[in-house]
Amino acid sequence: MTSAHQSGGQTGVELDLERLFTARVRSIDASGIRRAFDLGASIKDPINLSIGQPDFPVDPRIKRAAVKAIEEDRNGYSLTQGLPELRSAIWSHLKKDIGWIPSDENDLMVTVGTTGGLVLAVMALIEAGDEVILPDPFFVAYPQFVKMAGGKSVFCDTYPDFRMTASRIAPLITPKTKMVIIDSPSNPCGVVLSSAELQEIVELCRERGILLVSDEIYDAFTFPEALDGGRCPSPARYTSSLLLVRGFGKSYGCTGWRLGYAAGPKPLIQQMAKLQQYLFVCAPTPFQAAAIECFHVDLSPIIERYVARRDMVIQALSGVTNVTSSQGAFYCFIEIPQRLGLTGTQFAERAIAERLIVVPGGVFSTRDTHIRISFAASEQKLAEGLEVIRRMMK
């Protein structure tokens, strides 16, 4: 309803914004992860295992590179597709890591986080009536991206092992299917698909004429037991006719810098760059300059700590409930025992009384049978949180 009011000496009618909001924005809920983050800020001394925020500082060399770029007044716009020197560094890395050699410099662009790359890809390819196959459980933003573009999300049930395989994808493909999105290592489960599984997905998408999008934001956080030849398994080793999306924020602790990149077929990258020009203009220029230094940082000591934390989770909850051992990223997806008669949401709500913040599985899935914890937390806080979970489940 509207009401008259007086402000600044003028009388007018209060604007009814609710009437003006689109069906698009009405259909989108605030992120359940963000709600957990906000809740943690309201609790005194919380045990916050909810946010996938790396708990290590940015390497000093990367910081100095950012400061240097700012002091050298590299604070204006870059090319929409990114600084040439950063794109060159990314290509050098991809050549070594997956064997890609650019046929054209426009096969790659720097994006505003990996989220920016995924949004651009969906906007470039998906419209009303199109279908996108997503894993279930999924990263919370995937269905929202598809919804914003007017498309339909088709969920691939991966329970109980959380492996999105070609045999599970194939029955979901219809004439309306345009895209399949996979994330490995995955959020929220930490599962890493094998090279054989990824090759089968590549072949399926090639046969059906569907674009495969590989979200590899956690590629640097692949644990030793899941590596293939010392590298994160990637479908990009079997084809260049896919969209590869990676980033710097999660791997190097600079999530607030909003830096990612997308590589793939030149026609798609060109359309994405055209959209970025109007949506974001470019990724932050001084941070682009600093990101070149990331490729010289050894992450192995940090990975060792995260593997040890993963092992803490498995050991603490062994015999209490089912936990798929995380092989990458920094998450575990923990089943709520049926004997408790609780949904993931109900369990998470009860945990608040113990100062423990976790994310209900229903945030990531059409089911609400699990909780997700992030072990990107201090060993002390993680141990406290695991003790709470174990006690509640027993």
C-alpha positions as CSV (number, residue, x, y, z in Angstrom):
1,M,0.0,0.0,0.0
2,T,1.1,3.6,-0.5
3,S,1.0,6.3,2.0
4,A,1.6,10.1,1.9
5,H,4.6,11.4,3.7
6,Q,6.6,14.6,3.9
7,S,10.3,14.8,3.4
8,G,12.5,17.8,2.7
9,G,9.5,20.1,2.5
10,Q,7.9,18.1,-0.3
11,T,4.8,16.0,-0.1
12,G,4.5,12.9,-2.2
13,V,3.4,9.3,-2.4
14,E,5.6,6.6,-1.1
15,L,6.9,4.4,-3.9
16,D,5.5,0.9,-3.8
17,L,8.6,-1.1,-4.7
18,E,7.0,-4.4,-4.1
19,R,4.7,-3.8,-7.0
20,L,7.7,-3.0,-9.3
21,F,9.9,-6.1,-8.5
22,T,10.2,-8.6,-11.3
23,A,9.1,-12.2,-11.1
24,R,12.8,-13.0,-11.6
25,V,14.0,-11.4,-8.4
26,R,11.0,-12.7,-6.4
27,S,11.8,-16.2,-7.4
28,I,15.3,-16.1,-5.9
29,D,15.9,-16.7,-2.2
30,A,18.9,-15.3,-0.3
31,S,21.7,-17.7,-0.1
32,G,21.4,-20.2,2.8
33,I,25.2,-19.9,3.2
34,R,25.0,-16.2,3.5
35,R,22.3,-16.5,6.2
36,A,24.6,-18.8,8.1
37,F,27.4,-16.3,7.8
38,D,25.1,-13.5,9.1
39,L,24.0,-15.8,12.0
40,G,27.6,-16.4,12.9
41,A,28.2,-12.7,13.3
42,S,25.3,-12.5,15.8
43,I,26.6,-15.3,18.1
44,K,29.2,-14.6,20.7
45,D,32.3,-16.8,20.1
46,P,30.6,-19.0,17.4
47,I,32.0,-22.3,16.2
48,N,31.5,-21.3,12.6
49,L,32.0,-24.2,10.1
50,S,29.7,-22.7,7.5
51,I,31.7,-20.5,5.1
52,G,34.0,-21.7,2.4
53,Q,36.5,-18.9,3.1
54,P,40.2,-19.9,3.2
55,D,41.6,-19.3,6.6
56,F,45.2,-18.6,5.5
57,P,46.5,-15.2,4.5
58,V,47.5,-14.1,1.0
59,D,51.1,-14.9,0.3
60,P,53.3,-11.8,1.0
61,R,54.6,-11.9,-2.6
62,I,51.1,-11.6,-4.0
63,K,50.3,-8.8,-1.6
64,R,53.4,-6.9,-2.6
65,A,52.5,-7.3,-6.2
66,A,49.1,-5.8,-5.6
67,V,50.5,-2.9,-3.7
68,K,53.1,-2.3,-6.4
69,A,50.4,-2.2,-9.1
70,I,48.4,0.3,-7.1
71,E,51.4,2.5,-6.4
72,E,52.3,2.4,-10.1
73,D,48.8,3.8,-10.8
74,R,47.6,0.7,-12.5
75,N,44.1,1.6,-11.2
76,G,42.2,2.2,-14.4
77,Y,40.3,-0.1,-16.6
78,S,42.0,-3.0,-18.2
79,L,41.0,-4.6,-21.5
80,T,37.6,-6.3,-21.0
81,Q,39.2,-9.7,-21.5
82,G,42.0,-9.0,-19.0
83,L,45.5,-7.8,-18.8
84,P,47.6,-9.3,-21.6
85,E,50.4,-10.3,-19.2
86,L,48.0,-12.1,-16.9
87,R,46.4,-13.9,-19.8
88,S,49.8,-14.9,-21.0
89,A,50.6,-16.3,-17.6
90,I,47.4,-18.2,-17.5
91,W,48.0,-19.7,-20.9
92,S,51.5,-20.8,-19.7
93,H,49.9,-22.5,-16.7
94,L,47.2,-24.2,-18.8
95,K,49.8,-25.5,-21.3
96,K,51.7,-27.1,-18.5
97,D,48.7,-28.4,-16.6
98,I,46.2,-29.6,-19.3
99,G,48.2,-29.4,-22.5
100,W,46.2,-26.6,-24.0
101,I,47.9,-24.4,-26.6
102,P,45.9,-21.3,-27.6
103,S,45.0,-21.1,-31.3
104,D,44.0,-17.5,-30.6
105,E,44.5,-15.2,-27.7
106,N,40.8,-14.6,-27.6
107,D,40.2,-18.2,-26.4
108,L,40.6,-17.0,-22.8
109,M,39.3,-14.1,-20.7
110,V,39.7,-12.9,-17.1
111,T,36.4,-12.8,-15.2
112,V,35.1,-11.2,-12.1
113,G,35.5,-14.3,-10.0
114,T,34.5,-17.8,-11.2
115,T,31.0,-16.7,-10.5
116,G,31.4,-14.0,-13.2
117,G,32.5,-16.6,-15.7
118,L,29.6,-18.9,-15.0
119,V,27.1,-16.1,-15.2
120,L,28.4,-14.9,-18.5
121,A,28.3,-18.4,-20.0
122,V,24.7,-19.0,-18.9
123,M,23.6,-15.6,-20.2
124,A,25.3,-16.3,-23.5
125,L,23.8,-19.7,-24.1
126,I,20.6,-20.1,-22.0
127,E,17.1,-18.6,-22.6
128,A,13.5,-19.5,-21.9
129,G,12.8,-23.2,-22.5
130,D,16.5,-24.3,-22.4
131,E,17.6,-26.9,-20.0
132,V,20.9,-27.2,-18.0
133,I,21.8,-30.4,-16.2
134,L,23.3,-29.8,-12.8
135,P,24.6,-32.2,-10.1
136,D,22.5,-32.8,-7.0
137,P,23.9,-31.8,-4.5
138,F,24.9,-28.5,-6.3
139,F,26.7,-25.3,-5.6
140,V,24.0,-23.0,-4.4
141,A,24.3,-20.4,-7.2
142,Y,24.0,-22.8,-10.2
143,P,20.2,-23.1,-10.2
144,Q,19.9,-19.3,-9.6
145,F,22.0,-18.5,-12.6
146,V,19.9,-20.7,-14.8
147,K,16.7,-19.2,-13.4
148,M,17.9,-15.7,-14.0
149,A,18.4,-16.6,-17.7
150,G,14.9,-18.1,-18.0
151,G,16.2,-21.6,-18.3
152,K,15.3,-24.8,-16.4
153,S,17.6,-26.7,-14.1
154,V,17.5,-30.5,-14.4
155,F,19.1,-32.1,-11.4
156,C,21.3,-35.2,-11.7
157,D,20.8,-37.3,-8.5
158,T,24.3,-38.3,-7.4
159,Y,23.4,-39.8,-4.0
160,P,24.8,-41.7,-2.1
161,D,28.4,-41.4,-3.5
162,F,28.0,-37.9,-5.0
163,R,29.6,-38.9,-8.3
164,M,28.1,-37.2,-11.4
165,T,28.8,-39.8,-14.0
166,A,27.9,-40.1,-17.7
167,S,25.5,-43.0,-16.9
168,R,23.6,-40.7,-14.6
169,I,23.6,-37.7,-16.9
170,A,22.5,-39.5,-20.1
171,P,18.9,-40.3,-19.1
172,L,18.3,-36.6,-18.4
173,I,19.3,-35.3,-21.8
174,T,16.4,-34.0,-23.9
175,P,16.3,-32.0,-27.2
176,K,16.1,-28.9,-24.9
177,T,19.4,-29.6,-23.1
178,K,22.1,-27.1,-24.0
179,M,24.6,-27.4,-21.1
180,V,26.0,-29.7,-18.5
181,I,27.8,-28.2,-15.5
182,I,30.1,-30.3,-13.4
183,D,32.3,-29.2,-10.4
184,S,35.2,-31.3,-9.4
185,P,36.4,-31.0,-6.7
186,S,32.9,-30.4,-5.7
187,N,31.1,-28.0,-3.3
188,P,29.5,-29.2,-1.0
189,C,30.8,-32.8,-1.1
190,G,34.5,-32.5,-1.8
191,V,34.3,-35.4,-4.4
192,V,36.8,-35.5,-7.2
193,L,35.8,-37.3,-10.4
194,S,38.3,-39.6,-11.9
195,S,39.9,-39.0,-15.3
196,A,38.0,-42.0,-16.6
197,E,34.7,-40.6,-15.4
198,L,35.5,-37.2,-16.9
199,Q,36.4,-38.7,-20.2
200,E,33.1,-40.5,-20.4
201,I,31.2,-37.2,-19.7
202,V,33.3,-35.5,-22.5
203,E,32.3,-38.2,-25.0
204,L,28.6,-38.1,-24.0
205,C,28.5,-34.3,-24.4
206,R,30.3,-34.5,-27.7
207,E,27.9,-37.1,-29.1
208,R,24.8,-35.2,-28.0
209,G,26.1,-31.7,-29.1
210,I,25.9,-30.3,-25.6
211,L,28.3,-27.8,-24.0
212,L,30.2,-29.1,-21.0
213,V,31.1,-26.5,-18.4
214,S,33.8,-27.6,-16.0
215,D,33.9,-25.5,-12.8
216,E,37.3,-26.1,-11.4
217,I,37.5,-23.4,-8.8
218,Y,39.1,-25.9,-6.3
219,D,41.5,-27.5,-8.8
220,A,44.6,-26.4,-6.7
221,F,42.9,-28.0,-3.6
222,T,42.8,-31.5,-4.9
223,F,44.2,-33.9,-2.3
224,P,47.1,-36.3,-3.1
225,E,45.0,-39.4,-3.3
226,A,42.8,-38.0,-6.1
227,L,45.6,-36.5,-8.3
228,D,46.2,-37.9,-11.7
229,G,49.9,-37.5,-12.6
230,G,50.2,-34.9,-9.9
231,R,47.4,-32.8,-11.3
232,C,43.7,-32.3,-10.7
233,P,41.7,-34.6,-13.1
234,S,40.1,-32.4,-15.7
235,P,37.9,-33.0,-18.7
236,A,39.9,-30.3,-20.5
237,R,42.6,-32.9,-21.1
238,Y,40.3,-34.7,-23.5
239,T,38.8,-31.8,-25.5
240,S,39.1,-28.1,-26.1
241,S,35.4,-27.9,-27.0
242,L,34.3,-27.1,-23.4
243,L,34.3,-24.2,-21.1
244,L,36.9,-24.4,-18.4
245,V,36.3,-22.0,-15.5
246,R,39.0,-21.6,-12.8
247,G,39.9,-18.9,-10.3
248,F,42.4,-17.4,-7.8
249,G,40.3,-16.6,-4.8
250,K,39.8,-19.9,-3.1
251,S,43.3,-21.3,-4.0
252,Y,45.3,-18.3,-2.8
253,G,43.1,-16.8,0.0
254,C,42.1,-13.7,-1.9
255,T,38.3,-14.3,-2.4
256,G,37.6,-10.6,-2.0
257,W,39.7,-9.8,-5.0
258,R,37.1,-11.4,-7.4
259,L,39.4,-12.9,-9.9
260,G,38.7,-15.9,-12.2
261,Y,39.2,-16.9,-15.8
262,A,37.3,-18.8,-18.5
263,A,38.9,-20.6,-21.4
264,G,37.2,-22.4,-24.3
265,P,36.0,-22.0,-27.9
266,K,36.7,-18.6,-29.3
267,P,33.1,-17.8,-30.4
268,L,31.8,-18.5,-26.9
269,I,34.5,-16.4,-25.2
270,Q,33.8,-13.5,-27.6
271,Q,30.1,-13.5,-26.7
272,M,31.0,-13.7,-23.0
273,A,33.4,-10.8,-23.3
274,K,30.7,-8.8,-25.1
275,L,28.4,-9.3,-22.1
276,Q,31.2,-8.6,-19.6
277,Q,31.8,-5.2,-21.3
278,Y,28.4,-4.1,-20.2
279,L,28.0,-6.0,-16.9
280,F,31.4,-5.7,-15.2
281,V,33.6,-3.8,-17.7
282,C,36.7,-5.8,-16.4
283,A,38.1,-7.5,-13.4
284,P,39.9,-5.3,-10.9
285,T,43.1,-4.2,-12.7
286,P,45.6,-4.0,-9.8
287,F,44.6,-7.5,-8.6
288,Q,44.9,-8.8,-12.1
289,A,48.5,-7.6,-12.1
290,A,49.1,-9.2,-8.7
291,A,47.6,-12.6,-9.8
292,I,50.5,-13.3,-12.1
293,E,52.5,-14.0,-8.9
294,C,50.1,-16.7,-7.8
295,F,51.6,-19.2,-10.3
296,H,54.9,-19.0,-8.4
297,V,53.4,-19.9,-5.0
298,D,53.8,-23.4,-3.5
299,L,50.5,-24.4,-1.9
300,S,51.6,-27.8,-0.7
301,P,52.1,-26.9,3.0
302,I,48.6,-25.5,3.1
303,I,47.1,-28.6,1.3
304,E,48.8,-30.8,3.9
305,R,47.1,-28.9,6.7
306,Y,43.7,-29.2,5.0
307,V,44.2,-33.0,4.4
308,A,44.9,-33.3,8.1
309,R,41.7,-31.4,8.9
310,R,39.8,-33.7,6.6
311,D,41.2,-36.7,8.5
312,M,40.0,-35.1,11.7
313,V,36.4,-35.0,10.4
314,I,36.5,-38.6,9.2
315,Q,38.0,-39.9,12.5
316,A,35.7,-37.9,14.7
317,L,32.5,-39.0,13.0
318,S,33.5,-42.6,12.2
319,G,30.9,-45.0,13.6
320,V,28.5,-42.1,14.2
321,T,27.2,-41.3,10.7
322,N,28.1,-41.6,7.0
323,V,30.6,-39.1,5.7
324,T,32.0,-39.3,2.1
325,S,35.7,-38.7,2.4
326,S,36.5,-35.3,0.9
327,Q,39.2,-35.6,-1.8
328,G,39.4,-31.9,-2.5
329,A,38.1,-28.4,-1.7
330,F,37.5,-28.0,2.1
331,Y,34.0,-29.4,2.7
332,C,32.4,-32.6,4.1
333,F,28.8,-33.5,3.4
334,I,27.6,-35.2,6.5
335,E,24.5,-37.4,6.7
336,I,22.0,-36.9,9.5
337,P,21.3,-40.4,11.0
338,Q,17.7,-41.5,10.3
339,R,17.4,-42.6,13.9
340,L,17.4,-38.9,14.9
341,G,14.3,-38.1,12.9
342,L,15.7,-34.7,11.9
343,T,16.1,-32.9,8.6
344,G,19.4,-31.2,7.9
345,T,17.7,-27.8,8.6
346,Q,16.3,-29.0,12.0
347,F,19.8,-30.4,13.0
348,A,21.4,-27.1,12.0
349,E,18.8,-25.1,14.0
350,R,19.5,-27.2,17.1
351,A,23.2,-26.8,16.7
352,I,22.8,-23.1,17.1
353,A,22.1,-23.7,20.8
354,E,25.7,-25.2,21.0
355,R,27.1,-22.1,19.2
356,L,27.8,-24.2,16.2
357,I,27.0,-22.8,12.7
358,V,26.7,-25.3,9.8
359,V,24.8,-25.2,6.6
360,P,21.7,-27.5,6.0
361,G,22.0,-29.9,3.1
362,G,18.7,-28.6,1.7
363,V,20.6,-25.4,0.7
364,F,22.6,-27.5,-1.8
365,S,20.1,-30.1,-2.8
366,T,16.5,-31.2,-3.5
367,R,16.9,-33.3,-0.3
368,D,17.5,-32.1,3.2
369,T,19.2,-35.1,4.7
370,H,22.7,-33.8,5.3
371,I,24.7,-30.8,6.6
372,R,27.8,-29.3,5.1
373,I,30.7,-28.3,7.2
374,S,33.7,-26.3,6.0
375,F,37.1,-27.3,7.5
376,A,38.6,-24.0,6.5
377,A,38.7,-23.2,10.2
378,S,41.3,-23.5,12.9
379,E,42.1,-26.9,14.2
380,Q,40.8,-25.9,17.6
381,K,37.4,-24.6,16.3
382,L,37.1,-27.6,14.0
383,A,37.7,-30.0,17.0
384,E,35.1,-28.1,19.0
385,G,32.6,-28.3,16.2
386,L,33.1,-32.0,15.6
387,E,32.6,-32.8,19.2
388,V,29.3,-31.0,19.1
389,I,28.2,-32.8,16.0
390,R,29.3,-36.2,17.4
391,R,27.5,-35.5,20.7
392,M,24.3,-34.4,18.9
393,M,24.3,-37.5,16.6
394,K,25.0,-40.0,19.4
